Amino acid sequence: MRLILLTLLAALLTPVAGPTAGPAAAAQAPQDCFWTSVFDEENSNLFYPDTGVNYYLGRVALPPGGRLVVRGQYPHSRYTSFNVYDETFKPTDALADVDIRPDRGSVNPFVVGNRRDRARRDYTVKVVPAPAPARDRNRARNTVYLGDEGRSRYNASMVLRVYLPDRGRNQYGGVPLPEVALRLPDGTELDQPATCTALTQQPSTGVTEADQQGNGPSLPDYTTARKHPDWERFFNVPRTMLRQFSQTLADEYGAESRGGFFSDGNNAYVYAFMARDLGRVLVLRGRMPDVPETYRRERVFTRGQLRYWSMCSVSMQPYGVTDTIGCVNDARTATSREGWYTVVVSTPEDRPANARRECGVTWLPFGIRPTAALVMRNQLANPRFPHAIQKVRRPGTEREVMGAFLPRGHYTGTRAFQRRGC
């Protein structure tokens, strides 16, 4: 049995696009020679994109001794970052907006207390082929580390994220995409067109045309979903995939925190499986962490327990599918005055009439398959906030650590939920 499951795991680690659904409008693919790919639920629905986020991918293939210089402007948004990944889509380093020092005369709008509407908002970031220092205090300023030069030079990817652009801003947060220049060992700096020519490795997620059409391993539906969703922190891809079949086998694999699926190094995630044969409507209730308000173009950046919160329904199946079905984030989730939320997950056909914001309920689509999963994100947790996912050190302690901030759930029927009224 164990050999069979490990064989299935090998197939599962090949990402495949699948059917999509979601309320957010599709972002336009960037007309840029470096940032050539965009992940969302319409363009490339891969690696569980959050529908409140815009993702831009570039391949980093540095010549010996070279480094990239990235010049950009802080977007008008909740968050931005640079993450770099190895050939298996695991994060190797990350640089969050708050850690990016501004250029002389500019202001970083992501620092608590700073104005968010300043016109001068320039920054410069370096991308170098070296391992990240073990301690943050040893990091060079505004630097992203690709890892060992000999190993990662031709296999690294870099992803720029722009979370929740301010109301009325475009997908880039109202600023241009960052420009990228290649700096050679002799100090010569190539402009972006010349840089794109020099970086001969073409951006690729490793997904074939057949994968884009949804042709992946054809395996039967199976999940360890429970009547009351059993949340676990995401530690690594193999453990997550094996847990669909057997919690025991997942525990044998271990819980080393390595990330994967192009995960953001500044995020932590919990996930739970769902199955429609347990009930037509899944009801979740939990407490919303405090976050800084930005969407309405607030003028000053404030402190929160988290930077950003979201919950997504995704296809986490024995098909190798990694698509997002739908998401809600802190700005789009109805909450009570005390900070509690109720999220209902169902198909459109089973959606209760009172599963709407006016009734204090937020709805998420279940998707077309009989099983799916929920993924909840916590981003840049305040070190003093004790109930963040980031504080979960080992599997099985999620409820103890997170308390009411980890939602409880149960299955019911459409009519039963409607009887609660509005």
C-alpha positions as CSV (number, residue, x, y, z in Angstrom):
1,M,0.0,0.0,0.0
2,R,2.8,2.4,0.9
3,L,4.5,1.8,-2.4
4,I,1.3,2.5,-4.3
5,L,0.8,5.8,-2.5
6,L,4.4,6.9,-3.1
7,T,3.9,6.1,-6.8
8,L,0.7,8.2,-6.8
9,L,2.7,11.0,-5.1
10,A,5.2,11.2,-8.0
11,A,2.3,11.7,-10.4
12,L,0.7,14.3,-8.2
13,L,3.7,16.5,-8.2
14,T,3.2,17.4,-11.9
15,P,1.1,20.6,-12.0
16,V,-1.9,20.5,-14.3
17,A,-4.4,23.3,-15.1
18,G,-8.1,22.5,-14.6
19,P,-11.6,24.1,-14.7
20,T,-11.7,27.5,-13.2
21,A,-14.2,29.7,-11.4
22,G,-13.9,32.9,-9.4
23,P,-15.3,36.4,-9.0
24,A,-12.1,38.5,-9.8
25,A,-11.5,39.9,-13.3
26,A,-8.5,38.4,-15.2
27,A,-5.3,40.4,-15.2
28,Q,-3.8,41.3,-18.5
29,A,-0.6,39.4,-19.4
30,P,2.2,42.0,-19.1
31,Q,3.8,43.3,-22.3
32,D,7.3,42.9,-21.0
33,C,10.3,40.9,-22.0
34,F,11.2,39.8,-18.5
35,W,7.9,39.6,-16.6
36,T,6.3,37.4,-19.2
37,S,3.9,35.2,-17.2
38,V,0.9,36.0,-15.0
39,F,-0.8,33.5,-12.7
40,D,-4.5,33.9,-12.0
41,E,-7.8,32.0,-12.3
42,E,-8.2,33.0,-16.0
43,N,-4.7,33.1,-17.5
44,S,-2.6,30.4,-15.9
45,N,-4.6,28.8,-13.0
46,L,-1.7,27.0,-11.5
47,F,-0.2,26.7,-8.0
48,Y,-3.4,27.9,-6.2
49,P,-3.3,31.6,-7.0
50,D,-5.2,34.0,-4.7
51,T,-7.8,35.9,-6.7
52,G,-6.9,39.1,-4.8
53,V,-3.3,38.9,-5.9
54,N,-1.5,39.6,-9.2
55,Y,1.6,37.5,-9.9
56,Y,4.3,38.1,-12.4
57,L,7.0,35.5,-13.2
58,G,10.4,35.9,-14.7
59,R,13.2,33.4,-15.3
60,V,16.6,34.3,-13.8
61,A,19.5,32.8,-15.7
62,L,22.6,34.8,-14.8
63,P,25.9,34.5,-16.6
64,P,28.9,33.8,-14.3
65,G,29.6,36.7,-12.0
66,G,26.4,38.6,-13.1
67,R,23.6,40.0,-11.0
68,L,20.3,41.6,-11.6
69,V,19.3,45.1,-10.6
70,V,15.6,45.7,-10.3
71,R,14.3,49.3,-10.2
72,G,10.7,50.0,-9.5
73,Q,8.1,51.9,-7.5
74,Y,6.2,50.7,-4.5
75,P,2.6,50.0,-5.7
76,H,-0.5,51.4,-4.2
77,S,-1.6,48.1,-2.7
78,R,-1.8,46.1,0.5
79,Y,1.5,44.2,-0.1
80,T,4.2,43.5,-2.6
81,S,7.2,41.2,-2.6
82,F,9.9,39.4,-4.5
83,N,10.3,35.6,-4.1
84,V,12.8,33.3,-5.8
85,Y,12.3,29.6,-6.4
86,D,14.2,26.5,-7.4
87,E,13.3,24.2,-10.2
88,T,10.8,22.3,-8.0
89,F,8.9,25.6,-7.3
90,K,10.1,25.7,-3.6
91,P,10.9,29.1,-2.3
92,T,14.6,29.8,-1.6
93,D,14.4,33.4,-0.6
94,A,11.9,36.3,-0.2
95,L,12.0,40.0,0.2
96,A,8.9,41.8,1.6
97,D,8.0,45.4,0.8
98,V,8.6,46.6,4.4
99,D,12.2,45.3,4.1
100,I,12.9,47.2,0.9
101,R,14.7,50.5,1.7
102,P,13.6,53.4,-0.6
103,D,15.9,55.3,-2.9
104,R,17.1,58.7,-1.6
105,G,14.2,61.1,-1.5
106,S,11.6,58.5,-1.7
107,V,9.2,57.0,1.0
108,N,8.3,53.4,1.6
109,P,4.5,53.4,2.0
110,F,4.5,50.0,3.7
111,V,6.2,51.2,6.9
112,V,3.7,51.7,9.7
113,G,3.0,55.4,10.1
114,N,4.2,56.4,6.6
115,R,2.0,58.2,4.1
116,R,0.7,55.9,1.4
117,D,0.1,58.6,-1.2
118,R,3.6,60.0,-1.7
119,A,4.5,60.6,-5.3
120,R,8.2,59.6,-4.9
121,R,8.2,55.9,-4.1
122,D,11.3,54.5,-5.9
123,Y,13.4,51.5,-4.8
124,T,16.3,49.4,-6.1
125,V,16.7,45.7,-5.4
126,K,19.7,43.4,-6.3
127,V,19.3,39.7,-7.2
128,V,22.6,37.8,-6.5
129,P,23.7,34.2,-7.1
130,A,24.6,33.4,-3.5
131,P,23.1,31.6,-0.6
132,A,20.9,33.6,1.8
133,P,22.7,34.3,5.1
134,A,21.5,32.2,8.0
135,R,20.7,35.4,10.1
136,D,18.7,38.4,8.9
137,R,21.2,40.8,10.4
138,N,23.8,39.5,7.9
139,R,21.8,40.1,4.8
140,A,22.9,42.9,2.5
141,R,20.4,45.7,2.1
142,N,17.7,45.2,-0.6
143,T,19.1,41.9,-1.7
144,V,17.4,38.7,-2.9
145,Y,19.6,35.6,-2.8
146,L,19.2,32.9,-5.6
147,G,21.3,30.3,-3.8
148,D,24.5,28.6,-4.9
149,E,25.6,30.0,-8.2
150,G,26.6,26.7,-9.8
151,R,23.3,25.0,-8.9
152,S,20.6,27.6,-9.4
153,R,21.9,29.8,-12.2
154,Y,19.8,28.2,-14.9
155,N,16.8,27.0,-12.8
156,A,15.7,30.0,-10.7
157,S,12.4,31.8,-11.1
158,M,11.4,35.1,-9.6
159,V,7.8,36.1,-8.8
160,L,6.6,39.6,-8.1
161,R,3.4,39.8,-6.2
162,V,1.0,42.8,-5.9
163,Y,-1.8,42.1,-3.3
164,L,-5.1,43.9,-3.3
165,P,-4.4,47.1,-5.3
166,D,-6.1,50.2,-4.0
167,R,-9.6,50.9,-5.4
168,G,-9.4,52.4,-8.9
169,R,-5.7,51.3,-9.4
170,N,-4.7,48.9,-12.1
171,Q,-3.3,45.4,-11.7
172,Y,0.2,46.7,-11.0
173,G,-1.0,49.0,-8.2
174,G,-0.9,52.1,-10.3
175,V,2.8,52.0,-11.1
176,P,4.8,50.5,-13.9
177,L,6.3,47.0,-13.6
178,P,9.8,47.1,-12.3
179,E,12.6,47.4,-14.8
180,V,15.4,44.8,-14.8
181,A,19.0,45.3,-15.7
182,L,21.9,42.8,-15.9
183,R,25.1,44.0,-14.2
184,L,28.2,42.2,-15.6
185,P,31.3,41.5,-13.5
186,D,33.1,44.5,-15.0
187,G,30.4,46.8,-13.8
188,T,28.7,47.2,-17.2
189,E,25.0,47.4,-16.9
190,L,22.7,46.3,-19.7
191,D,19.3,47.9,-20.3
192,Q,16.2,45.7,-20.1
193,P,15.9,44.7,-23.8
194,A,19.6,43.7,-23.7
195,T,19.2,42.0,-20.4
196,C,16.3,39.9,-21.8
197,T,18.5,38.9,-24.7
198,A,21.3,37.9,-22.4
199,L,19.0,35.9,-20.1
200,T,18.7,33.2,-22.7
201,Q,16.6,30.8,-20.6
202,Q,13.0,31.4,-21.5
203,P,10.5,31.7,-18.6
204,S,8.6,28.5,-18.1
205,T,6.6,26.9,-15.3
206,G,7.3,23.5,-16.6
207,V,3.7,23.1,-17.8
208,T,3.1,21.7,-21.3
209,E,0.4,22.6,-23.7
210,A,-1.4,19.3,-22.9
211,D,-1.3,20.2,-19.2
212,Q,-3.0,23.5,-20.0
213,Q,-5.9,21.5,-21.5
214,G,-6.3,19.6,-18.3
215,N,-4.8,16.3,-19.5
216,G,-3.2,14.9,-16.3
217,P,-3.2,11.6,-14.4
218,S,-6.6,10.1,-14.3
219,L,-7.1,8.8,-10.8
220,P,-10.3,8.1,-8.8
221,D,-11.6,10.7,-6.3
222,Y,-10.5,10.0,-2.8
223,T,-10.0,12.3,0.2
224,T,-9.6,12.1,3.9
225,A,-12.2,14.9,4.4
226,R,-14.1,14.8,7.7
227,K,-17.5,15.9,8.8
228,H,-15.8,18.7,10.8
229,P,-12.9,20.0,8.6
230,D,-9.6,19.0,10.0
231,W,-7.1,21.9,9.4
232,E,-3.4,21.3,9.2
233,R,-0.6,23.8,8.5
234,F,1.1,23.4,5.1
235,F,4.6,22.3,5.7
236,N,5.7,20.7,2.3
237,V,4.1,19.3,-0.9
238,P,4.7,15.6,-0.4
239,R,3.1,15.6,3.1
240,T,0.1,17.5,1.8
241,M,-0.4,15.2,-1.1
242,L,0.0,12.0,1.0
243,R,-2.5,13.3,3.6
244,Q,-5.2,13.0,0.9
245,F,-4.9,9.3,1.2
246,S,-3.5,8.6,4.7
247,Q,-2.8,10.8,7.7
248,T,-0.5,8.0,9.0
249,L,1.6,8.0,5.9
250,A,1.8,11.8,5.9
251,D,3.0,11.7,9.5
252,E,5.6,9.1,8.5
253,Y,6.9,11.5,5.8
254,G,7.4,14.3,8.4
255,A,6.7,18.0,8.7
256,E,9.8,19.8,7.7
257,S,8.8,23.3,6.6
258,R,10.0,23.6,3.0
259,G,7.1,25.2,1.2
260,G,6.2,24.5,-2.4
261,F,3.6,25.3,-5.1
262,F,5.3,28.7,-5.6
263,S,4.4,29.5,-2.0
264,D,5.2,33.0,-0.6
265,G,8.0,32.9,2.0
266,N,6.1,35.6,3.9
267,N,2.9,33.6,4.1
268,A,1.8,30.7,6.2
269,Y,-1.1,28.4,5.2
270,V,-3.5,25.9,6.7
271,Y,-5.7,23.7,4.6
272,A,-8.5,21.2,5.0
273,F,-10.2,18.8,2.6
274,M,-13.9,18.9,1.7
275,A,-16.3,16.3,0.2
276,R,-19.7,17.0,-1.2
277,D,-21.1,13.6,0.0
278,L,-20.7,14.9,3.6
279,G,-23.2,17.6,2.9
280,R,-24.3,20.1,0.3
281,V,-23.3,23.2,2.3
282,L,-20.2,23.6,4.4
283,V,-20.5,26.4,7.1
284,L,-17.4,27.9,8.6
285,R,-17.2,30.4,11.5
286,G,-14.1,32.1,12.9
287,R,-12.5,35.3,14.0
288,M,-11.0,37.7,11.6
289,P,-7.5,39.1,12.5
290,D,-6.9,42.8,12.5
291,V,-5.3,44.0,9.2
292,P,-4.3,47.4,7.9
293,E,-7.0,49.1,5.8
294,T,-5.7,50.0,2.4
295,Y,-8.3,49.3,-0.3
296,R,-10.1,52.7,0.1
297,R,-6.8,54.6,-0.4
298,E,-6.3,55.2,3.3
299,R,-3.5,57.9,3.6
300,V,-1.4,56.3,6.4
301,F,-0.2,52.8,6.7
302,T,-1.3,51.2,10.0
303,R,-0.3,48.1,12.0
304,G,-2.4,44.9,12.2
305,Q,-2.2,41.4,13.6
306,L,-1.6,40.3,10.0
307,R,-0.9,42.1,6.8
308,Y,-3.5,40.1,4.8
309,W,-5.9,37.3,5.3
310,S,-7.7,35.1,2.7
311,M,-9.6,31.8,2.3
312,C,-9.7,30.0,-1.0
313,S,-11.5,26.9,-2.3
314,V,-9.1,24.9,-4.5
315,S,-8.8,21.6,-6.4
316,M,-6.5,19.5,-4.3
317,Q,-7.2,16.2,-5.8
318,P,-5.6,12.9,-7.1
319,Y,-5.5,14.6,-10.5
320,G,-2.4,16.6,-10.1
321,V,-4.6,19.7,-10.4
322,T,-3.5,22.9,-8.7
323,D,-6.2,25.3,-9.7
324,T,-8.1,27.9,-7.6
325,I,-11.9,27.8,-7.6
326,G,-12.6,31.0,-5.7
327,C,-11.3,33.2,-2.9
328,V,-12.4,35.8,-0.4
329,N,-10.0,38.1,1.5
330,D,-10.3,40.3,4.6
331,A,-11.6,43.2,2.5
332,R,-14.4,41.1,1.0
333,T,-15.5,39.1,4.0
334,A,-18.5,40.1,6.0
335,T,-17.7,40.4,9.7
336,S,-19.7,41.2,12.8
337,R,-18.9,44.1,15.1
338,E,-17.0,41.7,17.3
339,G,-14.9,40.5,14.3
340,W,-16.6,37.1,13.6
341,Y,-17.2,35.8,10.1
342,T,-19.4,33.1,8.6
343,V,-18.3,31.6,5.2
344,V,-20.6,29.2,3.3
345,V,-19.1,26.8,0.7
346,S,-21.4,25.2,-1.9
347,T,-22.0,24.8,-5.6
348,P,-24.0,27.7,-7.2
349,E,-27.0,25.3,-7.4
350,D,-26.9,24.6,-3.6
351,R,-26.1,28.2,-2.5
352,P,-28.6,29.2,0.2
353,A,-30.5,32.4,-0.5
354,N,-29.2,34.0,2.6
355,A,-25.5,33.2,1.8
356,R,-24.9,36.9,0.9
357,R,-23.2,39.9,2.5
358,E,-26.4,41.6,3.5
359,C,-27.1,38.7,5.8
360,G,-23.6,38.7,7.3
361,V,-22.5,35.6,5.3
362,T,-19.7,35.3,2.7
363,W,-20.1,32.6,0.0
364,L,-17.3,30.5,-1.7
365,P,-17.9,28.2,-4.7
366,F,-17.2,24.5,-4.1
367,G,-16.3,23.7,-7.7
368,I,-17.4,20.9,-10.1
369,R,-15.6,18.0,-8.6
370,P,-16.9,15.9,-5.7
371,T,-14.0,16.8,-3.5
372,A,-12.0,20.0,-3.0
373,A,-9.9,21.8,-0.3
374,L,-9.8,25.0,1.6
375,V,-6.7,27.1,2.0
376,M,-6.4,29.9,4.5
377,R,-3.5,32.4,4.3
378,N,-1.9,34.5,7.0
379,Q,0.6,37.0,5.8
380,L,3.4,38.8,7.6
381,A,2.1,38.1,11.1
382,N,2.9,40.6,13.8
383,P,5.4,38.8,16.1
384,R,3.2,39.7,19.1
385,F,0.1,38.0,17.6
386,P,0.1,34.6,19.3
387,H,-2.6,33.0,17.2
388,A,-1.1,33.3,13.7
389,I,-0.5,30.2,11.5
390,Q,3.2,31.1,11.7
391,K,3.1,30.1,15.4
392,V,2.1,26.5,14.6
393,R,5.4,24.5,14.9
394,R,4.1,21.0,14.5
395,P,1.0,19.2,13.1
396,G,-1.8,18.6,15.5
397,T,-1.4,21.9,17.4
398,E,-3.3,24.1,15.0
399,R,-6.4,24.5,17.2
400,E,-4.4,24.9,20.4
401,V,-2.3,27.7,18.9
402,M,-4.9,29.5,16.8
403,G,-8.0,29.2,18.9
404,A,-11.0,31.1,17.4
405,F,-8.8,32.3,14.5
406,L,-8.9,28.8,13.1
407,P,-12.5,28.4,11.8
408,R,-14.8,25.6,12.9
409,G,-17.0,24.0,10.3
410,H,-19.9,21.6,9.8
411,Y,-22.0,20.4,6.9
412,T,-25.7,21.1,6.5
413,G,-28.3,21.4,3.7
414,T,-29.5,24.4,1.7
415,R,-32.9,24.6,3.3
416,A,-31.5,24.0,6.8
417,F,-29.2,27.0,6.4
418,Q,-31.9,29.2,5.0
419,R,-34.0,28.6,8.0
420,R,-31.6,30.7,10.1
421,G,-32.9,33.7,8.1
422,C,-31.1,36.9,7.3
